[in-house]
Amino acid sequence: MHYLIQLMGMDIVNQECRDDPWRRSRLWLYDDVLDVLSHDMGDCTVKAIVLEPLEPTEIYIGPDAFTKMRRLRLLILRNVHNSFQGSICIPNQLRWFEWPGAPSIPEFSSGPKKLVGLGMSKSSITTVAKQFKDFQQLKYINLSYCESLVSMPDLSCTPNLEELDLRYCKKLVEVHESVAYHDKLQELKLTGCSKLSVFPKVLKSKHLQALYLDGCKKFERFPDIPNELEGLEELWLLGTAIKELPASIENLVSLESLFLDNCNNLTSLPSSIYNLQNLESLGIRGCTNFTRFPKYEDSLDPRMKTGLSSLGSLRLEGCSLSEVEFLENLSCFPFLRQLRLTGNNITGLPTSLNKRAHLSHLIVRGDSRASAKYQLSFCGWL
């Protein structure tokens, strides 16, 4: 039914000035879009343009192709390469601009812009220092896989930004200081930025929900969190060069998932990790220098009766643990369901594990000495 309604709507639009496509409100047919853009024929009637050829296609889009389209709201060009390499002017009324592989960020008319979303993955841009002035309504920026990008924008110019995607920008070295204090940012994706080494020293972004730094091989120091942050729920630090987490990690009071797999410089965690009462999943797999999981230290806060009270999954495969005394205290991880210890140097497991009623999967395969000394009748497998 939805498809039939879509076809009906497309047919209605096609009836608008059948012989004059530049006078239609929406353009998506390849020949019509090509004709309008190649000859700068669009006018204020056009509100949306979508061009998605099946194969990579080169067309000519001149600098003034969109200047007469003062009511243009949506512009999506996928699989399109422009033979013109200069700047293109875009009307300020545009709400959504998406052009993967675009040669440069387009120029907008002076004054306030209404752009909400900008998608320019795989483009050849190198800097975005001044392009985002007066973008008060911008909520989404995707510059992922821009392998020539060396600097990121100052987010103070985009106060309503909610998501910034900079994944696999392999030349990006520094995260702008404005990230640390942005009030609306919810997701920051920096996965695979292999040269990223400079990050703000503190993190105060109140509404940040997910921070992805996995694969940032030169990232060594996680910022301090001076105040409680109630927004951050996911933290991905896999494959980074961090040596430790700050004690202030406890201020991520809403954190549910923390992934530290393959952080080969990481040796231990701060004892304040036990104060993360909403943490459900903790992964430290493949951290070859991780030798010690901290013991629980009774909190001075009378309301804190248990440590890591929501933790259900603890994965420690491939580390260098020789003992697991931290498991002896039953006031820690009372709802632990899955415990994976494969590939360590553990010689024994505490008998108190028998009292963990929720533990259903204990995996110590490869630690033959521990397996021989301990078995759980209610475990799924060993």
Summary of the structure (lengths in Angstrom):
residues: 382
radius of gyration: 26.6
end to end distance: 51.1
largest distance: 83.3
contacts: 1177
relative contact order: 0.05
helix: 15%
strand: 17%
